[in-house]
Amino acid sequence: MRKELPLNGRSKEALLDEMRAMKSGDTDWQRGRSPLFVFKATEGLYEANRAAFFEFFTENALGGRRAFPSVKRMEDEVVEMALSLFNAPADARGFMTTGGTESIVQAIQTCRDWTRKQRKEPKLRGNIVAAESVHPAFNKGAKLMDLEVRRAPVGPDFRADPAAIEALIDDETIMIVGSAPCFPYGVIDPIEALGALAERRGVWLHVDACVGGYLAPFAKMIGRDIPTFDFTVPGVSSISADLHKFGFAPKPASTVFYRTPDKAAHNDFDFSDWPNGRFLTSTIVGTRPAGGVAAAWATFEFLGVEGYKQIARDLLSFIDTYKQRIQAIDGLEIIGNPHLSIVAYGSEAFDVFRVAEIMQAKGWLPGLVQKPKGIHRMMSMVHAVSVDDYIADVQAAVKTVRAESGGNTKLKATY
Ligand SMILES: Cc1ncc(COP(=O)(O)O)c(C=O)c1O
């Protein structure tokens, strides 16, 4: 039966009681049971984020230009601070958006419109050539704009293969893509080689640093071996980087950057032909929570470079140990050589989806990769609290699967 709007309202307390009861059936992310969707750095940052978000709970970032200069200022400052992190030229520009998908869709639209103008082909349909490992957001953007996406196989190291990408480029190609890192394997693509390819073939290179954008620079600063992925690479035209992932700001918050003002000029939507006046936005959405902007700004100011470096140190050493403990389980192997916080592991010896199924019965929501079959986790300190339990349960599940003959899994890889 369809739920009806209640005739009379209820108290806040009653609602909170009911919501908390509903929540009790959710995946226990606070105990690290969710392989993705949530991120956490420290308790102190969490509190600062909540305070900043609720300080701007009612304001609308859509009104930043006219009504809320405080919100506009914070947005501009977030973008400026981030541009420096990505070694952007002095006249590079960027925008805050509500998420990785929106940043990517904006970049695709900007690239398409800039390319149409450059090539003097206003009707150019265009295609995007990318490694098969890029996020589905590229297909979503392409669907919205009636573009084609061509996915090229990755190399044996699970990184984008520039030769395979080049083989799919033709006259209609407007964009090639590299990830830093890609979601399925957590590896950073060879952006320098892709940049050289983009320059040689006269196409736009977008770097999808939605996952790594706000972790990789600090990982590099603490001496980790991180491939260059930012505007230091001459062929990079745009970068997407999510604040609400490893920037450790609350959702919704992401950023998109363009190397030059002439490229960035195509990002905005500027419309006046309606009964009201000029409608100018830099995002696909109109109304946006100012809380997301305020909390992102507060995150930067709360942590500073040293705070982010400390998070990188803690998180990456936690993940190093995690990888060693997984590798130590007989039959399991890490897929590829993940650079940052996404780790997937598989097995040549047995069906790793069966392991995930047994883990699921113990309350661990499975994150799965289908090619090759793997168990996948996008890890933050939220996973540290339960890592001993996790490893013990993986060990036990592997033992069970090894003892079974032909255990049949019904699991399907789902994002
Ligand atoms: C590499 C990559 N790009 C883009 C996205 C999309 O981000 P969002 O979910 O914020 O739209 C994700 C999400 O996990 C991702 O892993």
The ligand as an SDF file (V2000), in Angstrom:
LIG
                    3D

 16 16  0  0  0  0  0  0  0  0999 V2000
   37.3120    7.2870  -10.0060 C   0  0  0  0  0  0  0  0  0  0  0  0
   35.9490    7.8440   -9.7070 C   0  0  0  0  0  0  0  0  0  0  0  0
   35.4650    8.8480  -10.4470 N   0  0  0  0  0  0  0  0  0  0  0  0
   34.2520    9.3770  -10.2320 C   0  0  0  0  0  0  0  0  0  0  0  0
   33.4440    8.9270   -9.2130 C   0  0  0  0  0  0  0  0  0  0  0  0
   32.0690    9.5060   -9.0330 C   0  0  0  0  0  0  0  0  0  0  0  0
   31.9440   10.2240   -7.8590 O   0  0  0  0  0  0  0  0  0  0  0  0
   30.5390   10.5680   -7.1890 P   0  0  0  0  0  0  0  0  0  0  0  0
   30.0050    9.2890   -6.6270 O   0  0  0  0  0  0  0  0  0  0  0  0
   30.8950   11.5890   -6.1680 O   0  0  0  0  0  0  0  0  0  0  0  0
   29.6380   11.1270   -8.2380 O   0  0  0  0  0  0  0  0  0  0  0  0
   33.9220    7.8910   -8.3970 C   0  0  0  0  0  0  0  0  0  0  0  0
   33.1190    7.3860   -7.2910 C   0  0  0  0  0  0  0  0  0  0  0  0
   33.5400    6.5350   -6.5370 O   0  0  0  0  0  0  0  0  0  0  0  0
   35.1910    7.3250   -8.6600 C   0  0  0  0  0  0  0  0  0  0  0  0
   35.6720    6.2950   -7.9280 O   0  0  0  0  0  0  0  0  0  0  0  0
  1  2  1  0
  2  3  1  0
  2 15  2  0
  3  4  2  0
  4  5  1  0
  5  6  1  0
  5 12  2  0
  6  7  1  0
  7  8  1  0
  8  9  2  0
  8 10  1  0
  8 11  1  0
 12 13  1  0
 12 15  1  0
 13 14  2  0
 15 16  1  0
M  END
$$$$
